Amino acid sequence: MGELALHRLPAPNLVVSSGRGIWALWSLRDHMNLHTPVPAFGERRDIHRRVNTALVKAFAALGADPESVDPSRVMRVRDSTNTAAVPENSIVRFFRWS
């Protein structure tokens, strides 16, 4: 996926400043009922990994973390402190995309 592919991605729902990087988050919905979140069934882990692997490739030029493709990845809690970050960026912030 090159730069052109990045322009075809939908806008993320949230952007997170984790203190040491930026996370883009997309809310997944059932295409048959847009008000229903996608259940996290075990058999969907392969799809999750493939989507995240494609996103890492698409954002490679921006420094995407190739280790961030597994479904067990845990993110920081909003307004928590990332002690590994420089003090002025240490608070984890969530922003709505606009």
Secondary structure, DSSP 8 states (H G I E B T S, - for coil): --HHHHTTS---SEEEE-SSSEEEE---EETTEEEEE----GGGHHHHHHHHHHHHHHTGGGT--TTTTSTT-----TT-B-TTS-GGG-B-EEEE--
